[in-house]
Amino acid sequence: QAQLVESGGGLVQPGGSLRLSCAASRSIFIIHTMGWYRQAPGKQRELVASITTGGRADHADSVKGRFTLSRDNAKNTVYLQMSSLKPEDTAVYYCNARASGRNGQVSDYWGQGTQVTVSL
């Protein structure tokens, strides 16, 4: 029973587009923020974008103007629309949710990761 279910990864040519989605289980209870991290081989894990329930989104400088993070609170789902993709965007992308459980504890939840490859 995955609490964060990711989809949308794949292979795309430079300049192309992909949309990642991440659906959070209702069992997480109260979600405060959701977002995406990524990690490429030989590089450290980095925050790509995050968004609050109110819709305030922050994007890493490396993706500003190319990626757009949005959410559908009714579906507990976040979307990362990626355009003008570059080879350096190649990485495993991990969905993240920061949420309060029924016990009131704030915790981070993680998806299993989805591969995004930008290549000819």
Buried (B, 14 or more C-beta within 10 A) or exposed (E): EEBBBBEBBEEBEEEEEBEBBBBBBEEBEEBEBBBBBBBBEEEEEBBBBBBBEEEEBBBBEEBEEBBBBEBEEEEBBBBBBBBEBEEEBBBBBBBBBBBBEEEEEEEEBBBEBBEBBBEE
